[in-house]
Amino acid sequence: MNNFWNGKRYHSLNYFLRNKFGEKVFKISLDGGFSCPNRDGKISKGGCLFCSERGSGDYAGDRCFSITKQFNDVKTMMKNKWKNGKYIAYFQAYTNTYAPIEELRKKYEEAISQEDVVALAIATRPDCLDNDVLDLLEEINKKVYVWVELGLQTVSDETAKRINRGYTLSVFENSMMNLKKRGIDVVVHTILGLPGENHDDMLKTIDYVAHSGAKGIKFHLLHLMKQTPMVRLYENGELEFLSQEEYIDLICTGISILPKDMVVHRLTGDAPRDLLIGPLWSLKKWEVLNAIDKSLEDNDLYQGKNFK
């Protein structure tokens, strides 16, 4: 166990991608110009309570531009920092399978046709994966590596209702089963610090994902951002922020109960400084990541140690 995953005590995305593709791989976040059924009235209006105006795509490209222009703009910026590498085209903002199939095909194909793209990542909702979409993803998965990111956030249907997620756990399970049947890897998003959830509730969600058959997990800290419906809960005293210590403890315990082959895509999220109400400690991202590494080491925890 000496070198773990290249010195890390968890199976990081960077480690996974270097192993799979033999070099550094970068994610280029795109905005496909899609909407979301939880915003346009099909399921609900206003979206999930925590979701920003840009549909969680605050760092994605500009939807006013074509996929090619967005891709090249971000790629040019990255070239200044890293000279060589391959790319993942990442459809991040809103629900990226929520459009007519011809439109999805056109945008996905445009993305994977960019130079040096080795993978396609699609963030979506489990209630927006009908058979036509699954067929298309399966077809593209034969050309480049595809993974689908599903926003579960919590295993609790009660919390899901409170945050206006718009679907039940059984819908998520059905989508997981359909994606796995077609050989498409799934990455599951979880959020720690949702209103009304305690330490055990959050660990229950992580344990559920650990046994779900997902290939990857993203840990997010709940960020309260201006102009989101969740501000009202905060103002009513129904939302308390996790402290940095609580979050680090949850992440380290959570990592230890994951299977060793699950890829940890993210340990904490980012929120734009000008929009963030709290927790403000989350702005010091590198400090948080270093504290997680240190806590894992101090407590002799590593991924898989307590996986049952």
C-alpha positions as CSV (number, residue, x, y, z in Angstrom):
1,M,0.0,0.0,0.0
2,N,3.0,2.3,0.1
3,N,2.5,4.4,-3.0
4,F,-1.4,4.1,-3.1
5,W,-2.5,5.9,-6.2
6,N,0.6,7.8,-7.1
7,G,1.0,9.0,-3.6
8,K,-2.7,9.8,-3.1
9,R,-4.8,7.9,-0.6
10,Y,-7.7,7.8,-3.0
11,H,-8.2,6.8,-6.7
12,S,-8.1,10.3,-8.3
13,L,-9.5,11.2,-11.7
14,N,-6.0,12.4,-12.7
15,Y,-4.6,9.0,-11.8
16,F,-7.3,7.2,-13.7
17,L,-7.0,9.3,-16.9
18,R,-3.2,9.1,-17.0
19,N,-3.5,5.3,-16.6
20,K,-6.2,5.0,-19.3
21,F,-4.7,7.4,-21.9
22,G,-1.0,7.5,-21.0
23,E,-0.7,11.2,-20.6
24,K,-2.3,14.3,-19.0
25,V,-6.0,14.7,-20.0
26,F,-7.9,18.0,-19.5
27,K,-11.6,18.6,-19.2
28,I,-13.1,21.3,-21.4
29,S,-16.5,22.5,-20.0
30,L,-19.1,23.3,-22.6
31,D,-22.5,24.9,-22.6
32,G,-24.7,23.1,-25.2
33,G,-27.5,25.7,-24.9
34,F,-29.9,23.2,-23.3
35,S,-32.5,23.8,-20.6
36,C,-33.8,21.6,-17.8
37,P,-37.3,20.0,-17.3
38,N,-37.0,21.2,-13.7
39,R,-36.8,24.8,-14.9
40,D,-39.0,25.0,-17.9
41,G,-42.2,23.8,-16.3
42,K,-42.2,20.2,-17.6
43,I,-41.5,18.9,-14.0
44,S,-41.2,22.2,-12.1
45,K,-40.1,25.8,-12.3
46,G,-37.1,27.3,-10.6
47,G,-34.9,24.1,-10.7
48,C,-33.2,22.4,-7.7
49,L,-33.0,24.9,-4.8
50,F,-29.2,25.0,-4.9
51,C,-28.8,25.4,-8.7
52,S,-27.2,28.6,-10.0
53,E,-28.6,30.8,-12.8
54,R,-26.2,29.1,-15.2
55,G,-27.4,25.6,-14.4
56,S,-24.3,24.6,-12.5
57,G,-22.2,25.5,-15.5
58,D,-20.6,28.6,-14.0
59,Y,-17.3,27.7,-15.5
60,A,-18.5,26.3,-18.8
61,G,-18.1,28.0,-22.2
62,D,-20.5,30.7,-23.4
63,R,-23.7,29.3,-24.9
64,C,-23.8,32.2,-27.4
65,F,-20.9,30.5,-29.3
66,S,-20.7,27.3,-31.2
67,I,-19.3,24.1,-29.5
68,T,-16.1,24.5,-31.7
69,K,-15.5,28.1,-30.6
70,Q,-16.2,27.3,-27.0
71,F,-13.8,24.4,-27.1
72,N,-11.0,26.3,-28.8
73,D,-11.3,29.3,-26.5
74,V,-10.9,27.1,-23.4
75,K,-8.2,25.0,-25.1
76,T,-6.2,28.2,-25.9
77,M,-6.3,29.3,-22.3
78,M,-5.1,25.9,-21.1
79,K,-2.3,25.9,-23.6
80,N,-0.7,28.7,-21.7
81,K,-0.4,26.6,-18.6
82,W,0.0,23.1,-20.0
83,K,1.7,22.6,-23.4
84,N,0.6,19.0,-24.1
85,G,-2.3,16.7,-23.4
86,K,-5.6,15.3,-24.6
87,Y,-9.1,16.5,-23.9
88,I,-12.5,15.5,-22.5
89,A,-15.4,17.4,-24.0
90,Y,-17.6,18.0,-21.0
91,F,-21.2,19.1,-21.4
92,Q,-21.7,20.6,-18.0
93,A,-24.4,23.3,-17.9
94,Y,-28.1,22.4,-17.3
95,T,-29.4,19.0,-18.5
96,N,-27.3,17.8,-21.5
97,T,-29.6,15.1,-22.8
98,Y,-32.7,17.3,-22.7
99,A,-33.2,18.2,-26.4
100,P,-34.4,16.6,-29.7
101,I,-32.1,13.7,-30.5
102,E,-30.9,15.3,-33.8
103,E,-29.7,18.3,-31.8
104,L,-27.9,16.1,-29.3
105,R,-26.2,14.1,-32.0
106,K,-25.1,17.2,-33.9
107,K,-23.5,18.8,-30.7
108,Y,-21.9,15.6,-29.4
109,E,-20.4,14.8,-32.8
110,E,-19.1,18.4,-33.1
111,A,-17.5,18.1,-29.7
112,I,-15.8,14.7,-30.3
113,S,-14.5,15.8,-33.7
114,Q,-12.3,18.4,-32.1
115,E,-8.6,17.6,-32.3
116,D,-7.2,15.5,-29.4
117,V,-10.6,14.7,-27.8
118,V,-10.4,11.3,-26.3
119,A,-13.6,11.3,-24.2
120,L,-17.1,12.7,-23.9
121,A,-18.7,13.5,-20.5
122,I,-22.4,14.3,-20.2
123,A,-24.0,15.8,-17.1
124,T,-27.7,15.1,-17.0
125,R,-30.7,14.0,-14.9
126,P,-31.7,10.4,-14.6
127,D,-35.3,11.3,-15.8
128,C,-33.9,12.5,-19.2
129,L,-32.4,9.3,-20.5
130,D,-34.9,7.7,-22.9
131,N,-34.0,4.9,-25.3
132,D,-33.1,7.2,-28.2
133,V,-30.6,9.0,-26.0
134,L,-29.2,5.7,-24.6
135,D,-28.8,4.4,-28.2
136,L,-26.9,7.5,-29.2
137,L,-24.6,7.4,-26.1
138,E,-23.9,3.7,-26.8
139,E,-23.0,4.5,-30.4
140,I,-20.6,7.3,-29.4
141,N,-19.1,5.1,-26.7
142,K,-17.7,2.9,-29.6
143,K,-15.8,6.0,-31.0
144,V,-14.5,7.7,-27.8
145,Y,-14.8,6.9,-24.1
146,V,-18.1,8.2,-22.7
147,W,-19.2,8.7,-19.2
148,V,-22.5,10.1,-17.9
149,E,-22.8,12.2,-14.8
150,L,-26.0,11.8,-12.8
151,G,-27.0,14.3,-10.1
152,L,-28.2,12.1,-7.2
153,Q,-27.1,14.6,-4.5
154,T,-28.8,12.5,-1.7
155,V,-30.2,9.0,-1.2
156,S,-33.1,10.5,0.8
157,D,-36.4,11.0,-1.1
158,E,-37.4,13.3,1.8
159,T,-34.4,15.6,1.3
160,A,-34.9,15.3,-2.5
161,K,-38.4,16.7,-2.1
162,R,-37.1,19.5,0.1
163,I,-34.5,20.6,-2.5
164,N,-37.0,20.2,-5.4
165,R,-34.9,17.6,-7.1
166,G,-37.9,16.4,-9.1
167,Y,-37.5,12.7,-9.2
168,T,-37.4,9.7,-6.7
169,L,-34.6,7.3,-6.0
170,S,-36.3,4.6,-8.1
171,V,-35.9,6.8,-11.2
172,F,-32.2,7.1,-10.5
173,E,-31.9,3.3,-10.0
174,N,-33.7,2.6,-13.3
175,S,-31.3,5.0,-15.2
176,M,-28.2,3.4,-13.6
177,M,-29.4,0.0,-14.7
178,N,-30.1,1.1,-18.3
179,L,-26.7,2.8,-18.6
180,K,-24.8,-0.2,-17.2
181,K,-26.6,-2.5,-19.5
182,R,-25.2,-0.5,-22.4
183,G,-21.7,-0.5,-21.0
184,I,-21.7,3.3,-20.2
185,D,-19.8,4.3,-17.1
186,V,-21.7,6.5,-14.6
187,V,-20.3,9.1,-12.3
188,V,-22.6,10.1,-9.4
189,H,-22.8,13.6,-7.9
190,T,-23.4,13.9,-4.1
191,I,-23.9,17.1,-2.1
192,L,-22.8,17.3,1.5
193,G,-24.5,19.8,3.8
194,L,-28.0,19.8,2.3
195,P,-30.7,21.2,4.6
196,G,-32.0,18.9,7.3
197,E,-29.3,16.2,6.8
198,N,-26.9,15.1,9.5
199,H,-23.6,13.3,9.5
200,D,-25.2,9.9,9.2
201,D,-27.6,10.9,6.4
202,M,-24.6,12.1,4.3
203,L,-22.6,8.9,4.9
204,K,-25.6,6.9,4.0
205,T,-25.6,8.6,0.6
206,I,-21.9,7.9,0.1
207,D,-22.4,4.3,1.1
208,Y,-25.3,3.9,-1.3
209,V,-23.1,5.3,-4.2
210,A,-20.3,2.9,-3.1
211,H,-22.6,-0.1,-3.8
212,S,-24.5,1.3,-6.8
213,G,-22.3,0.0,-9.5
214,A,-21.2,3.6,-10.4
215,K,-17.7,3.9,-11.8
216,G,-17.1,7.3,-10.2
217,I,-18.2,9.8,-7.6
218,K,-18.1,13.6,-7.2
219,F,-18.3,15.1,-3.8
220,H,-19.7,18.6,-3.6
221,L,-20.0,20.9,-0.6
222,L,-23.3,22.7,-0.6
223,H,-22.6,26.2,-1.8
224,L,-25.2,28.8,-1.1
225,M,-25.2,31.2,-4.1
226,K,-27.0,34.5,-4.6
227,Q,-30.2,34.4,-6.6
228,T,-30.9,30.7,-5.9
229,P,-34.2,29.6,-4.3
230,M,-32.2,28.2,-1.4
231,V,-31.4,31.7,-0.1
232,R,-34.9,31.8,1.3
233,L,-34.3,28.7,3.5
234,Y,-31.1,30.2,4.8
235,E,-32.9,33.5,5.6
236,N,-35.5,31.4,7.5
237,G,-32.8,29.7,9.6
238,E,-33.5,26.3,7.9
239,L,-29.9,25.9,6.6
240,E,-26.7,25.7,8.5
241,F,-23.3,25.5,6.8
242,L,-20.9,22.7,7.5
243,S,-17.6,23.8,9.1
244,Q,-14.4,23.0,7.3
245,E,-13.5,20.5,9.9
246,E,-16.9,18.7,9.6
247,Y,-16.6,18.6,5.8
248,I,-13.0,17.2,5.9
249,D,-14.1,14.5,8.4
250,L,-17.1,13.5,6.2
251,I,-14.9,13.3,3.1
252,C,-12.2,11.2,4.7
253,T,-14.7,8.8,6.2
254,G,-16.5,8.8,2.9
255,I,-13.3,7.9,0.9
256,S,-12.6,5.0,3.3
257,I,-16.0,3.4,2.6
258,L,-15.6,3.5,-1.2
259,P,-14.4,0.5,-3.2
260,K,-10.8,0.8,-4.5
261,D,-11.7,0.8,-8.2
262,M,-14.2,3.7,-7.9
263,V,-12.8,7.0,-9.3
264,V,-13.0,10.1,-7.2
265,H,-13.7,12.8,-9.7
266,R,-13.9,15.6,-7.2
267,L,-13.5,16.3,-3.5
268,T,-15.1,19.7,-3.4
269,G,-16.7,22.1,-5.8
270,D,-16.1,25.7,-6.8
271,A,-18.5,28.6,-6.7
272,P,-17.9,32.0,-8.3
273,R,-16.5,34.3,-5.6
274,D,-19.0,37.1,-6.5
275,L,-22.0,34.8,-6.1
276,L,-21.0,32.8,-3.0
277,I,-22.9,33.5,0.2
278,G,-21.3,30.6,2.1
279,P,-19.5,28.7,3.4
280,L,-16.7,31.2,2.7
281,W,-13.9,28.9,3.8
282,S,-14.6,26.9,0.6
283,L,-13.0,29.7,-1.5
284,K,-9.6,28.4,-0.3
285,K,-9.8,25.3,-2.3
286,W,-6.2,24.2,-2.2
287,E,-6.1,24.6,1.5
288,V,-9.2,22.3,1.8
289,L,-7.6,19.7,-0.5
290,N,-4.3,19.7,1.4
291,A,-6.2,19.4,4.7
292,I,-8.0,16.3,3.3
293,D,-4.7,14.7,2.3
294,K,-3.3,15.5,5.7
295,S,-6.3,14.1,7.6
296,L,-6.3,10.9,5.6
297,E,-2.7,10.4,6.5
298,D,-3.0,11.4,10.2
299,N,-5.9,9.0,10.7
300,D,-4.4,6.2,8.4
301,L,-7.5,6.3,6.2
302,Y,-7.4,5.4,2.5
303,Q,-10.0,4.4,-0.1
304,G,-11.3,0.9,0.4
305,K,-10.1,0.6,4.0
306,N,-13.6,0.4,5.4
307,F,-15.6,-0.7,2.3
308,K,-17.9,-3.5,3.2
